Amino acid sequence: MRVHVDADICEEHGQCVFAAPDIFDLGDDGLTYAIQVDDTREPEVLAAQSACPVQAIKLTRVGASGM
């Protein structure tokens, strides 16, 4: 699964960090995150996406072709 945070929408509330701290981090340089996440982490990523108050987190499922 690919994770993308739209920087034009994200206000860095950090709610995603609480839901998935191993995937998202809010540090001195702003929000950083893992771009490629194993499907076993889906519950955490979906929780982070739901927690985002501005819905800046977009997910893409990667199929066998890589898209």
Distance bins in CASP14 RR format, pairs under 12 A and 6 or more apart:
PFRMAT RR
TARGET T0000
AUTHOR 0000-0000-0000
RMODE 2
METHOD distances of the structure
MODEL  1
1 20 0 0 0 0 0 1 0 0 0 0 0
1 23 0 0 0 0 0 1 0 0 0 0 0
1 34 0 0 0 0 1 0 0 0 0 0 0
1 35 0 0 0 0 1 0 0 0 0 0 0
1 36 1 0 0 1 0 0 0 0 0 0 0
1 37 1 0 1 0 0 0 0 0 0 0 0
1 38 1 0 0 1 0 0 0 0 0 0 0
1 39 1 0 1 0 0 0 0 0 0 0 0
1 40 0 0 0 0 1 0 0 0 0 0 0
1 41 1 0 0 1 0 0 0 0 0 0 0
1 42 1 0 0 1 0 0 0 0 0 0 0
1 43 0 0 0 0 0 1 0 0 0 0 0
1 44 0 0 0 0 0 1 0 0 0 0 0
1 45 1 0 0 1 0 0 0 0 0 0 0
1 46 0 0 0 0 1 0 0 0 0 0 0
1 48 0 0 0 0 0 1 0 0 0 0 0
1 49 0 0 0 0 0 1 0 0 0 0 0
1 57 0 0 0 0 0 1 0 0 0 0 0
1 58 0 0 0 0 0 1 0 0 0 0 0
1 59 1 0 1 0 0 0 0 0 0 0 0
1 60 1 0 0 1 0 0 0 0 0 0 0
1 61 1 0 1 0 0 0 0 0 0 0 0
1 62 1 0 0 1 0 0 0 0 0 0 0
1 63 0 0 0 0 1 0 0 0 0 0 0
1 66 0 0 0 0 0 1 0 0 0 0 0
2 23 0 0 0 0 0 1 0 0 0 0 0
2 33 0 0 0 0 0 1 0 0 0 0 0
2 34 0 0 0 0 1 0 0 0 0 0 0
2 35 1 0 0 1 0 0 0 0 0 0 0
2 36 1 0 0 1 0 0 0 0 0 0 0
2 37 1 0 0 1 0 0 0 0 0 0 0
2 38 0 0 0 0 0 1 0 0 0 0 0
2 39 0 0 0 0 0 1 0 0 0 0 0
2 45 0 0 0 0 0 1 0 0 0 0 0
2 57 0 0 0 0 0 1 0 0 0 0 0
2 58 0 0 0 0 1 0 0 0 0 0 0
2 59 1 0 0 1 0 0 0 0 0 0 0
2 60 1 0 1 0 0 0 0 0 0 0 0
2 61 1 0 0 1 0 0 0 0 0 0 0
2 62 1 0 1 0 0 0 0 0 0 0 0
2 63 0 0 0 0 0 1 0 0 0 0 0
2 66 0 0 0 0 1 0 0 0 0 0 0
2 67 0 0 0 0 1 0 0 0 0 0 0
3 16 0 0 0 0 1 0 0 0 0 0 0
3 20 0 0 0 0 1 0 0 0 0 0 0
3 23 1 0 0 1 0 0 0 0 0 0 0
3 24 0 0 0 0 1 0 0 0 0 0 0
3 31 0 0 0 0 0 1 0 0 0 0 0
3 32 0 0 0 0 0 1 0 0 0 0 0
3 33 1 0 1 0 0 0 0 0 0 0 0
3 34 1 0 0 1 0 0 0 0 0 0 0
3 35 1 0 1 0 0 0 0 0 0 0 0
3 36 1 0 0 1 0 0 0 0 0 0 0
3 37 1 0 1 0 0 0 0 0 0 0 0
3 38 0 0 0 0 0 1 0 0 0 0 0
3 39 0 0 0 0 0 1 0 0 0 0 0
3 41 0 0 0 0 1 0 0 0 0 0 0
3 42 0 0 0 0 0 1 0 0 0 0 0
3 44 0 0 0 0 0 1 0 0 0 0 0
3 45 1 0 0 1 0 0 0 0 0 0 0
3 46 0 0 0 0 0 1 0 0 0 0 0
3 48 0 0 0 0 1 0 0 0 0 0 0
3 49 0 0 0 0 1 0 0 0 0 0 0
3 52 0 0 0 0 0 1 0 0 0 0 0
3 56 0 0 0 0 0 1 0 0 0 0 0
3 57 1 0 0 1 0 0 0 0 0 0 0
3 58 1 0 0 1 0 0 0 0 0 0 0
3 59 1 0 0 1 0 0 0 0 0 0 0
3 60 0 0 0 0 1 0 0 0 0 0 0
3 61 0 0 0 0 0 1 0 0 0 0 0
3 62 0 0 0 0 0 1 0 0 0 0 0
4 10 0 0 0 0 0 1 0 0 0 0 0
4 31 0 0 0 0 0 1 0 0 0 0 0
4 33 0 0 0 0 1 0 0 0 0 0 0
4 34 0 0 0 0 0 1 0 0 0 0 0
4 35 1 0 0 1 0 0 0 0 0 0 0
4 36 0 0 0 0 0 1 0 0 0 0 0
4 37 0 0 0 0 0 1 0 0 0 0 0
4 45 0 0 0 0 0 1 0 0 0 0 0
4 49 0 0 0 0 0 1 0 0 0 0 0
4 56 0 0 0 0 1 0 0 0 0 0 0
4 57 1 0 0 1 0 0 0 0 0 0 0
4 58 1 0 1 0 0 0 0 0 0 0 0
4 59 1 0 0 1 0 0 0 0 0 0 0
4 60 1 0 0 1 0 0 0 0 0 0 0
5 11 0 0 0 0 0 1 0 0 0 0 0
5 12 0 0 0 0 1 0 0 0 0 0 0
5 13 0 0 0 0 0 1 0 0 0 0 0
5 14 0 0 0 0 0 1 0 0 0 0 0
5 15 0 0 0 0 0 1 0 0 0 0 0
5 16 1 0 0 1 0 0 0 0 0 0 0
5 17 0 0 0 0 0 1 0 0 0 0 0
5 20 0 0 0 0 0 1 0 0 0 0 0
5 23 0 0 0 0 0 1 0 0 0 0 0
5 24 0 0 0 0 1 0 0 0 0 0 0
5 25 0 0 0 0 0 1 0 0 0 0 0
5 26 0 0 0 0 0 1 0 0 0 0 0
5 30 0 0 0 0 0 1 0 0 0 0 0
5 31 1 0 0 1 0 0 0 0 0 0 0
5 32 0 0 0 0 1 0 0 0 0 0 0
5 33 1 0 1 0 0 0 0 0 0 0 0
5 34 0 0 0 0 0 1 0 0 0 0 0
5 35 0 0 0 0 1 0 0 0 0 0 0
5 45 0 0 0 0 0 1 0 0 0 0 0
5 48 0 0 0 0 1 0 0 0 0 0 0
5 49 0 0 0 0 1 0 0 0 0 0 0
5 52 0 0 0 0 1 0 0 0 0 0 0
5 54 0 0 0 0 0 1 0 0 0 0 0
5 55 0 0 0 0 0 1 0 0 0 0 0
5 56 1 0 1 0 0 0 0 0 0 0 0
5 57 1 0 1 0 0 0 0 0 0 0 0
5 58 1 0 0 1 0 0 0 0 0 0 0
5 59 0 0 0 0 0 1 0 0 0 0 0
6 31 0 0 0 0 0 1 0 0 0 0 0
6 33 0 0 0 0 0 1 0 0 0 0 0
6 49 0 0 0 0 0 1 0 0 0 0 0
6 52 0 0 0 0 1 0 0 0 0 0 0
6 54 0 0 0 0 1 0 0 0 0 0 0
6 55 0 0 0 0 1 0 0 0 0 0 0
6 56 1 0 1 0 0 0 0 0 0 0 0
6 57 1 0 0 1 0 0 0 0 0 0 0
6 58 1 0 0 1 0 0 0 0 0 0 0
6 59 0 0 0 0 0 1 0 0 0 0 0
7 30 0 0 0 0 1 0 0 0 0 0 0
7 31 0 0 0 0 1 0 0 0 0 0 0
7 32 0 0 0 0 0 1 0 0 0 0 0
7 33 0 0 0 0 0 1 0 0 0 0 0
7 54 0 0 0 0 0 1 0 0 0 0 0
7 56 1 0 0 1 0 0 0 0 0 0 0
7 57 0 0 0 0 0 1 0 0 0 0 0
7 58 0 0 0 0 0 1 0 0 0 0 0
8 54 0 0 0 0 0 1 0 0 0 0 0
8 56 0 0 0 0 1 0 0 0 0 0 0
8 58 0 0 0 0 0 1 0 0 0 0 0
9 31 0 0 0 0 0 1 0 0 0 0 0
9 52 0 0 0 0 1 0 0 0 0 0 0
9 53 0 0 0 0 0 1 0 0 0 0 0
9 54 1 0 1 0 0 0 0 0 0 0 0
9 55 1 0 0 1 0 0 0 0 0 0 0
9 56 1 0 1 0 0 0 0 0 0 0 0
9 57 0 0 0 0 1 0 0 0 0 0 0
9 58 0 0 0 0 1 0 0 0 0 0 0
10 16 0 0 0 0 1 0 0 0 0 0 0
10 17 0 0 0 0 0 1 0 0 0 0 0
10 24 0 0 0 0 0 1 0 0 0 0 0
10 26 0 0 0 0 0 1 0 0 0 0 0
10 30 0 0 0 0 1 0 0 0 0 0 0
10 31 1 0 0 1 0 0 0 0 0 0 0
10 32 0 0 0 0 0 1 0 0 0 0 0
10 33 0 0 0 0 0 1 0 0 0 0 0
10 48 0 0 0 0 0 1 0 0 0 0 0
10 52 1 0 0 1 0 0 0 0 0 0 0
10 53 0 0 0 0 0 1 0 0 0 0 0
10 54 1 0 0 1 0 0 0 0 0 0 0
10 55 0 0 0 0 1 0 0 0 0 0 0
10 56 1 1 0 0 0 0 0 0 0 0 0
10 57 0 0 0 0 1 0 0 0 0 0 0
10 58 0 0 0 0 0 1 0 0 0 0 0
11 26 0 0 0 0 0 1 0 0 0 0 0
11 30 0 0 0 0 0 1 0 0 0 0 0
11 31 0 0 0 0 1 0 0 0 0 0 0
11 52 0 0 0 0 1 0 0 0 0 0 0
11 53 1 0 0 1 0 0 0 0 0 0 0
11 54 1 0 1 0 0 0 0 0 0 0 0
11 55 0 0 0 0 0 1 0 0 0 0 0
11 56 1 0 0 1 0 0 0 0 0 0 0
12 24 0 0 0 0 0 1 0 0 0 0 0
12 25 0 0 0 0 0 1 0 0 0 0 0
12 26 1 0 0 1 0 0 0 0 0 0 0
12 27 0 0 0 0 1 0 0 0 0 0 0
12 28 0 0 0 0 0 1 0 0 0 0 0
12 29 0 0 0 0 0 1 0 0 0 0 0
12 30 1 0 0 1 0 0 0 0 0 0 0
12 31 1 0 1 0 0 0 0 0 0 0 0
12 32 0 0 0 0 0 1 0 0 0 0 0
12 33 0 0 0 0 0 1 0 0 0 0 0
12 52 0 0 0 0 0 1 0 0 0 0 0
12 53 0 0 0 0 0 1 0 0 0 0 0
12 54 0 0 0 0 1 0 0 0 0 0 0
12 56 0 0 0 0 1 0 0 0 0 0 0
13 19 0 0 0 0 0 1 0 0 0 0 0
13 24 0 0 0 0 0 1 0 0 0 0 0
13 26 0 0 0 0 1 0 0 0 0 0 0
13 30 0 0 0 0 0 1 0 0 0 0 0
13 31 0 0 0 0 1 0 0 0 0 0 0
13 48 0 0 0 0 0 1 0 0 0 0 0
13 51 0 0 0 0 1 0 0 0 0 0 0
13 52 1 0 0 1 0 0 0 0 0 0 0
13 53 1 0 1 0 0 0 0 0 0 0 0
13 54 1 0 0 1 0 0 0 0 0 0 0
13 55 0 0 0 0 0 1 0 0 0 0 0
13 56 0 0 0 0 1 0 0 0 0 0 0
13 57 0 0 0 0 0 1 0 0 0 0 0
14 20 0 0 0 0 0 1 0 0 0 0 0
14 21 0 0 0 0 0 1 0 0 0 0 0
14 24 1 0 0 1 0 0 0 0 0 0 0
14 25 0 0 0 0 1 0 0 0 0 0 0
14 26 1 0 1 0 0 0 0 0 0 0 0
14 27 0 0 0 0 1 0 0 0 0 0 0
14 30 0 0 0 0 1 0 0 0 0 0 0
14 31 1 0 0 1 0 0 0 0 0 0 0
14 32 0 0 0 0 0 1 0 0 0 0 0
14 33 0 0 0 0 0 1 0 0 0 0 0
14 48 0 0 0 0 1 0 0 0 0 0 0
14 51 0 0 0 0 1 0 0 0 0 0 0
14 52 0 0 0 0 1 0 0 0 0 0 0
14 53 0 0 0 0 1 0 0 0 0 0 0
14 54 0 0 0 0 0 1 0 0 0 0 0
14 56 0 0 0 0 0 1 0 0 0 0 0
14 57 0 0 0 0 0 1 0 0 0 0 0
15 21 0 0 0 0 0 1 0 0 0 0 0
15 24 0 0 0 0 1 0 0 0 0 0 0
15 26 0 0 0 0 1 0 0 0 0 0 0
15 31 0 0 0 0 0 1 0 0 0 0 0
15 47 0 0 0 0 1 0 0 0 0 0 0
15 48 1 0 0 1 0 0 0 0 0 0 0
15 49 0 0 0 0 0 1 0 0 0 0 0
15 50 0 0 0 0 1 0 0 0 0 0 0
15 51 1 1 0 0 0 0 0 0 0 0 0
15 52 1 0 1 0 0 0 0 0 0 0 0
15 53 1 0 0 1 0 0 0 0 0 0 0
15 54 0 0 0 0 1 0 0 0 0 0 0
15 55 0 0 0 0 0 1 0 0 0 0 0
15 56 0 0 0 0 0 1 0 0 0 0 0
15 57 0 0 0 0 1 0 0 0 0 0 0
16 22 0 0 0 0 0 1 0 0 0 0 0
16 23 1 0 0 1 0 0 0 0 0 0 0
16 24 1 0 1 0 0 0 0 0 0 0 0
16 25 0 0 0 0 1 0 0 0 0 0 0
16 26 0 0 0 0 1 0 0 0 0 0 0
16 31 1 0 0 1 0 0 0 0 0 0 0
16 32 0 0 0 0 0 1 0 0 0 0 0
16 33 1 0 0 1 0 0 0 0 0 0 0
16 34 0 0 0 0 0 1 0 0 0 0 0
16 44 0 0 0 0 1 0 0 0 0 0 0
16 45 0 0 0 0 1 0 0 0 0 0 0
16 46 0 0 0 0 0 1 0 0 0 0 0
16 47 0 0 0 0 1 0 0 0 0 0 0
16 48 1 1 0 0 0 0 0 0 0 0 0
16 49 1 0 0 1 0 0 0 0 0 0 0
16 50 0 0 0 0 1 0 0 0 0 0 0
16 51 1 0 1 0 0 0 0 0 0 0 0
16 52 1 0 1 0 0 0 0 0 0 0 0
16 53 0 0 0 0 1 0 0 0 0 0 0
16 54 0 0 0 0 0 1 0 0 0 0 0
16 55 0 0 0 0 0 1 0 0 0 0 0
16 56 0 0 0 0 1 0 0 0 0 0 0
16 57 1 0 0 1 0 0 0 0 0 0 0
16 59 0 0 0 0 0 1 0 0 0 0 0
17 23 0 0 0 0 1 0 0 0 0 0 0
17 24 1 0 1 0 0 0 0 0 0 0 0
17 25 1 0 0 1 0 0 0 0 0 0 0
17 26 1 0 1 0 0 0 0 0 0 0 0
17 27 0 0 0 0 1 0 0 0 0 0 0
17 30 0 0 0 0 0 1 0 0 0 0 0
17 31 1 0 0 1 0 0 0 0 0 0 0
17 32 0 0 0 0 1 0 0 0 0 0 0
17 33 0 0 0 0 1 0 0 0 0 0 0
17 44 0 0 0 0 0 1 0 0 0 0 0
17 47 0 0 0 0 0 1 0 0 0 0 0
17 48 1 0 0 1 0 0 0 0 0 0 0
17 51 0 0 0 0 1 0 0 0 0 0 0
17 52 0 0 0 0 0 1 0 0 0 0 0
17 57 0 0 0 0 0 1 0 0 0 0 0
18 24 0 0 0 0 1 0 0 0 0 0 0
18 25 0 0 0 0 0 1 0 0 0 0 0
18 26 0 0 0 0 1 0 0 0 0 0 0
18 44 0 0 0 0 0 1 0 0 0 0 0
18 47 0 0 0 0 1 0 0 0 0 0 0
18 48 0 0 0 0 1 0 0 0 0 0 0
18 50 0 0 0 0 0 1 0 0 0 0 0
18 51 1 0 0 1 0 0 0 0 0 0 0
18 52 0 0 0 0 0 1 0 0 0 0 0
19 33 0 0 0 0 0 1 0 0 0 0 0
19 41 0 0 0 0 0 1 0 0 0 0 0
19 43 0 0 0 0 1 0 0 0 0 0 0
19 44 1 0 0 1 0 0 0 0 0 0 0
19 45 0 0 0 0 1 0 0 0 0 0 0
19 46 0 0 0 0 1 0 0 0 0 0 0
19 47 1 0 1 0 0 0 0 0 0 0 0
19 48 1 0 1 0 0 0 0 0 0 0 0
19 49 0 0 0 0 1 0 0 0 0 0 0
19 50 1 0 0 1 0 0 0 0 0 0 0
19 51 1 0 1 0 0 0 0 0 0 0 0
19 52 0 0 0 0 1 0 0 0 0 0 0
19 53 0 0 0 0 0 1 0 0 0 0 0
19 57 0 0 0 0 1 0 0 0 0 0 0
20 26 0 0 0 0 0 1 0 0 0 0 0
20 31 0 0 0 0 0 1 0 0 0 0 0
20 33 0 0 0 0 1 0 0 0 0 0 0
20 34 0 0 0 0 1 0 0 0 0 0 0
20 37 0 0 0 0 1 0 0 0 0 0 0
20 41 1 0 0 1 0 0 0 0 0 0 0
20 42 0 0 0 0 0 1 0 0 0 0 0
20 43 0 0 0 0 1 0 0 0 0 0 0
20 44 1 1 0 0 0 0 0 0 0 0 0
20 45 1 0 1 0 0 0 0 0 0 0 0
20 46 0 0 0 0 1 0 0 0 0 0 0
20 47 1 0 0 1 0 0 0 0 0 0 0
20 48 1 0 1 0 0 0 0 0 0 0 0
20 49 0 0 0 0 1 0 0 0 0 0 0
20 50 0 0 0 0 0 1 0 0 0 0 0
20 51 0 0 0 0 1 0 0 0 0 0 0
20 52 0 0 0 0 0 1 0 0 0 0 0
20 57 0 0 0 0 1 0 0 0 0 0 0
20 59 0 0 0 0 0 1 0 0 0 0 0
21 27 0 0 0 0 0 1 0 0 0 0 0
21 32 0 0 0 0 0 1 0 0 0 0 0
21 33 0 0 0 0 0 1 0 0 0 0 0
21 34 0 0 0 0 0 1 0 0 0 0 0
21 41 0 0 0 0 0 1 0 0 0 0 0
21 44 0 0 0 0 1 0 0 0 0 0 0
21 47 0 0 0 0 0 1 0 0 0 0 0
21 48 0 0 0 0 1 0 0 0 0 0 0
21 51 0 0 0 0 0 1 0 0 0 0 0
22 33 0 0 0 0 0 1 0 0 0 0 0
22 34 1 0 0 1 0 0 0 0 0 0 0
22 37 0 0 0 0 1 0 0 0 0 0 0
22 38 0 0 0 0 0 1 0 0 0 0 0
22 40 0 0 0 0 0 1 0 0 0 0 0
22 41 1 0 0 1 0 0 0 0 0 0 0
22 44 1 0 0 1 0 0 0 0 0 0 0
22 45 0 0 0 0 0 1 0 0 0 0 0
22 48 0 0 0 0 0 1 0 0 0 0 0
23 31 0 0 0 0 0 1 0 0 0 0 0
23 32 0 0 0 0 1 0 0 0 0 0 0
23 33 1 0 1 0 0 0 0 0 0 0 0
23 34 1 0 1 0 0 0 0 0 0 0 0
23 35 0 0 0 0 1 0 0 0 0 0 0
23 36 0 0 0 0 0 1 0 0 0 0 0
23 37 1 0 1 0 0 0 0 0 0 0 0
23 38 0 0 0 0 0 1 0 0 0 0 0
23 40 0 0 0 0 0 1 0 0 0 0 0
23 41 1 0 0 1 0 0 0 0 0 0 0
23 42 0 0 0 0 0 1 0 0 0 0 0
23 43 0 0 0 0 0 1 0 0 0 0 0
23 44 1 0 0 1 0 0 0 0 0 0 0
23 45 1 0 0 1 0 0 0 0 0 0 0
23 46 0 0 0 0 0 1 0 0 0 0 0
23 47 0 0 0 0 0 1 0 0 0 0 0
23 48 1 0 0 1 0 0 0 0 0 0 0
23 49 0 0 0 0 0 1 0 0 0 0 0
23 51 0 0 0 0 0 1 0 0 0 0 0
23 57 0 0 0 0 1 0 0 0 0 0 0
23 59 0 0 0 0 0 1 0 0 0 0 0
24 30 0 0 0 0 0 1 0 0 0 0 0
24 31 1 0 0 1 0 0 0 0 0 0 0
24 32 1 0 0 1 0 0 0 0 0 0 0
24 33 1 0 1 0 0 0 0 0 0 0 0
24 34 1 0 0 1 0 0 0 0 0 0 0
24 35 0 0 0 0 0 1 0 0 0 0 0
24 37 0 0 0 0 0 1 0 0 0 0 0
24 41 0 0 0 0 0 1 0 0 0 0 0
24 44 0 0 0 0 1 0 0 0 0 0 0
24 45 0 0 0 0 1 0 0 0 0 0 0
24 47 0 0 0 0 0 1 0 0 0 0 0
24 48 1 0 1 0 0 0 0 0 0 0 0
24 49 0 0 0 0 0 1 0 0 0 0 0
24 51 0 0 0 0 1 0 0 0 0 0 0
24 52 0 0 0 0 1 0 0 0 0 0 0
24 56 0 0 0 0 0 1 0 0 0 0 0
24 57 0 0 0 0 1 0 0 0 0 0 0
25 31 1 0 0 1 0 0 0 0 0 0 0
25 32 1 0 1 0 0 0 0 0 0 0 0
25 33 1 0 0 1 0 0 0 0 0 0 0
25 34 0 0 0 0 1 0 0 0 0 0 0
25 48 0 0 0 0 0 1 0 0 0 0 0
26 32 1 0 0 1 0 0 0 0 0 0 0
26 33 0 0 0 0 1 0 0 0 0 0 0
26 48 0 0 0 0 0 1 0 0 0 0 0
27 33 0 0 0 0 0 1 0 0 0 0 0
31 48 0 0 0 0 0 1 0 0 0 0 0
31 52 0 0 0 0 0 1 0 0 0 0 0
31 54 0 0 0 0 0 1 0 0 0 0 0
31 56 0 0 0 0 1 0 0 0 0 0 0
31 57 0 0 0 0 0 1 0 0 0 0 0
33 41 0 0 0 0 0 1 0 0 0 0 0
33 44 0 0 0 0 0 1 0 0 0 0 0
33 45 0 0 0 0 1 0 0 0 0 0 0
33 48 0 0 0 0 1 0 0 0 0 0 0
33 49 0 0 0 0 0 1 0 0 0 0 0
33 52 0 0 0 0 0 1 0 0 0 0 0
33 56 0 0 0 0 0 1 0 0 0 0 0
33 57 0 0 0 0 1 0 0 0 0 0 0
33 58 0 0 0 0 0 1 0 0 0 0 0
33 59 0 0 0 0 0 1 0 0 0 0 0
34 41 0 0 0 0 1 0 0 0 0 0 0
34 44 0 0 0 0 0 1 0 0 0 0 0
34 45 0 0 0 0 1 0 0 0 0 0 0
34 48 0 0 0 0 0 1 0 0 0 0 0
34 57 0 0 0 0 0 1 0 0 0 0 0
34 59 0 0 0 0 0 1 0 0 0 0 0
35 45 0 0 0 0 0 1 0 0 0 0 0
35 57 0 0 0 0 0 1 0 0 0 0 0
35 58 0 0 0 0 0 1 0 0 0 0 0
35 59 0 0 0 0 0 1 0 0 0 0 0
35 60 0 0 0 0 0 1 0 0 0 0 0
35 62 0 0 0 0 0 1 0 0 0 0 0
36 45 0 0 0 0 0 1 0 0 0 0 0
36 59 0 0 0 0 0 1 0 0 0 0 0
36 60 0 0 0 0 0 1 0 0 0 0 0
36 61 0 0 0 0 0 1 0 0 0 0 0
36 62 1 0 0 1 0 0 0 0 0 0 0
36 66 0 0 0 0 0 1 0 0 0 0 0
37 43 0 0 0 0 0 1 0 0 0 0 0
37 44 0 0 0 0 1 0 0 0 0 0 0
37 45 1 0 1 0 0 0 0 0 0 0 0
37 46 0 0 0 0 0 1 0 0 0 0 0
37 48 0 0 0 0 0 1 0 0 0 0 0
37 49 0 0 0 0 0 1 0 0 0 0 0
37 57 0 0 0 0 0 1 0 0 0 0 0
37 59 0 0 0 0 1 0 0 0 0 0 0
37 60 0 0 0 0 0 1 0 0 0 0 0
37 61 0 0 0 0 0 1 0 0 0 0 0
37 62 0 0 0 0 1 0 0 0 0 0 0
38 44 0 0 0 0 0 1 0 0 0 0 0
38 45 0 0 0 0 1 0 0 0 0 0 0
38 62 0 0 0 0 0 1 0 0 0 0 0
39 45 0 0 0 0 1 0 0 0 0 0 0
39 46 0 0 0 0 0 1 0 0 0 0 0
39 59 0 0 0 0 0 1 0 0 0 0 0
39 61 0 0 0 0 1 0 0 0 0 0 0
39 62 0 0 0 0 1 0 0 0 0 0 0
39 63 0 0 0 0 0 1 0 0 0 0 0
41 47 0 0 0 0 0 1 0 0 0 0 0
41 48 0 0 0 0 1 0 0 0 0 0 0
41 49 0 0 0 0 0 1 0 0 0 0 0
41 59 0 0 0 0 0 1 0 0 0 0 0
42 48 0 0 0 0 0 1 0 0 0 0 0
42 49 0 0 0 0 0 1 0 0 0 0 0
42 59 0 0 0 0 1 0 0 0 0 0 0
42 61 0 0 0 0 1 0 0 0 0 0 0
43 49 0 0 0 0 0 1 0 0 0 0 0
43 50 0 0 0 0 0 1 0 0 0 0 0
44 50 0 0 0 0 0 1 0 0 0 0 0
44 51 0 0 0 0 0 1 0 0 0 0 0
44 57 0 0 0 0 0 1 0 0 0 0 0
44 59 0 0 0 0 0 1 0 0 0 0 0
45 51 0 0 0 0 0 1 0 0 0 0 0
45 52 0 0 0 0 0 1 0 0 0 0 0
45 57 1 0 0 1 0 0 0 0 0 0 0
45 58 0 0 0 0 0 1 0 0 0 0 0
45 59 1 0 0 1 0 0 0 0 0 0 0
45 60 0 0 0 0 0 1 0 0 0 0 0
45 61 0 0 0 0 0 1 0 0 0 0 0
46 52 0 0 0 0 0 1 0 0 0 0 0
46 57 0 0 0 0 1 0 0 0 0 0 0
46 59 1 0 0 1 0 0 0 0 0 0 0
46 61 0 0 0 0 0 1 0 0 0 0 0
47 57 0 0 0 0 0 1 0 0 0 0 0
47 59 0 0 0 0 0 1 0 0 0 0 0
48 55 0 0 0 0 0 1 0 0 0 0 0
48 56 0 0 0 0 0 1 0 0 0 0 0
48 57 1 0 0 1 0 0 0 0 0 0 0
48 58 0 0 0 0 0 1 0 0 0 0 0
48 59 0 0 0 0 1 0 0 0 0 0 0
49 55 1 0 0 1 0 0 0 0 0 0 0
49 56 0 0 0 0 1 0 0 0 0 0 0
49 57 1 0 1 0 0 0 0 0 0 0 0
49 58 0 0 0 0 1 0 0 0 0 0 0
49 59 1 0 0 1 0 0 0 0 0 0 0
49 60 0 0 0 0 0 1 0 0 0 0 0
50 57 0 0 0 0 1 0 0 0 0 0 0
50 59 0 0 0 0 0 1 0 0 0 0 0
51 57 0 0 0 0 1 0 0 0 0 0 0
52 58 0 0 0 0 0 1 0 0 0 0 0
52 59 0 0 0 0 0 1 0 0 0 0 0
60 66 0 0 0 0 1 0 0 0 0 0 0
60 67 0 0 0 0 1 0 0 0 0 0 0
61 67 0 0 0 0 1 0 0 0 0 0 0
END
